[in-house]
Amino acid sequence: MKDEKEKFYKDRNVWLRGLFMLLFIFLMGVAKFVMLVVVVLQFLVVLFTAEANDNLLQFGKSLSVYQYQIRNWPLT
């Protein structure tokens, strides 16, 4: 039993998975901030021009798909 615990902590795949989890948490935070900026910019564009900016709209859609993919990453 003691050998199993030692092997678990020495397993490179476990550490690599943890590193990827931290990386995706960081990227999700960046993506949320960027999404907030896009939302505010789109609001200001609509406020002053009375029409949506298609580039911001497309970028926001792409960013939301990326966030969905990160959030629903398979855990297996």
One Martini backbone bead per residue (centre of mass of N, CA, C, O) as a GRO file, in nm:
protein
   76
    1MET     BB    1   0.057   0.064  -0.019
    2LYS     BB    2   0.299   0.254  -0.006
    3ASP     BB    3   0.382   0.227  -0.307
    4GLU     BB    4   0.127   0.357  -0.431
    5LYS     BB    5   0.170   0.644  -0.316
    6GLU     BB    6   0.447   0.694  -0.439
    7LYS     BB    7   0.359   0.660  -0.736
    8PHE     BB    8   0.149   0.886  -0.746
    9TYR     BB    9   0.358   1.127  -0.688
   10LYS     BB   10   0.553   1.029  -0.941
   11ASP     BB   11   0.348   1.082  -1.152
   12ARG     BB   12   0.358   1.266  -1.439
   13ASN     BB   13   0.055   1.281  -1.526
   14VAL     BB   14  -0.050   1.426  -1.277
   15TRP     BB   15   0.121   1.685  -1.307
   16LEU     BB   16   0.029   1.755  -1.594
   17ARG     BB   17  -0.269   1.784  -1.530
   18GLY     BB   18  -0.235   2.010  -1.321
   19LEU     BB   19  -0.108   2.212  -1.518
   20PHE     BB   20  -0.349   2.225  -1.714
   21MET     BB   21  -0.555   2.324  -1.510
   22LEU     BB   22  -0.412   2.591  -1.445
   23LEU     BB   23  -0.405   2.698  -1.732
   24PHE     BB   24  -0.718   2.697  -1.779
   25ILE     BB   25  -0.786   2.885  -1.548
   26PHE     BB   26  -0.630   3.125  -1.655
   27LEU     BB   27  -0.766   3.140  -1.938
   28MET     BB   28  -1.051   3.186  -1.828
   29GLY     BB   29  -0.992   3.457  -1.695
   30VAL     BB   30  -0.906   3.602  -1.952
   31ALA     BB   31  -1.168   3.547  -2.113
   32LYS     BB   32  -1.357   3.699  -1.921
   33PHE     BB   33  -1.225   3.975  -1.951
   34VAL     BB   34  -1.252   3.999  -2.257
   35MET     BB   35  -1.561   3.974  -2.258
   36LEU     BB   36  -1.613   4.231  -2.101
   37VAL     BB   37  -1.485   4.421  -2.308
   38VAL     BB   38  -1.669   4.344  -2.544
   39VAL     BB   39  -1.937   4.424  -2.414
   40VAL     BB   40  -1.871   4.721  -2.365
   41LEU     BB   41  -1.800   4.795  -2.656
   42GLN     BB   42  -2.070   4.711  -2.782
   43PHE     BB   43  -2.241   4.906  -2.619
   44LEU     BB   44  -2.103   5.166  -2.721
   45VAL     BB   45  -2.156   5.124  -3.019
   46VAL     BB   46  -2.467   5.112  -2.998
   47LEU     BB   47  -2.504   5.386  -2.857
   48PHE     BB   48  -2.355   5.565  -3.099
   49THR     BB   49  -2.465   5.392  -3.380
   50ALA     BB   50  -2.719   5.179  -3.367
   51GLU     BB   51  -2.503   4.937  -3.419
   52ALA     BB   52  -2.347   4.651  -3.465
   53ASN     BB   53  -2.042   4.491  -3.440
   54ASP     BB   54  -1.940   4.225  -3.623
   55ASN     BB   55  -1.658   4.164  -3.506
   56LEU     BB   56  -1.741   4.154  -3.208
   57LEU     BB   57  -1.957   3.939  -3.241
   58GLN     BB   58  -1.774   3.711  -3.348
   59PHE     BB   59  -1.569   3.713  -3.117
   60GLY     BB   60  -1.772   3.652  -2.889
   61LYS     BB   61  -1.858   3.378  -2.999
   62SER     BB   62  -1.579   3.243  -2.997
   63LEU     BB   63  -1.525   3.287  -2.694
   64SER     BB   64  -1.770   3.124  -2.589
   65VAL     BB   65  -1.682   2.855  -2.711
   66TYR     BB   66  -1.415   2.835  -2.560
   67GLN     BB   67  -1.537   2.838  -2.274
   68TYR     BB   68  -1.708   2.585  -2.312
   69GLN     BB   69  -1.472   2.391  -2.371
   70ILE     BB   70  -1.325   2.427  -2.104
   71ARG     BB   71  -1.563   2.357  -1.909
   72ASN     BB   72  -1.613   2.066  -2.096
   73TRP     BB   73  -1.380   1.904  -2.028
   74PRO     BB   74  -1.258   1.608  -2.018
   75LEU     BB   75  -1.188   1.392  -1.721
   76THR     BB   76  -1.034   1.125  -1.863
   0.00000   0.00000   0.00000
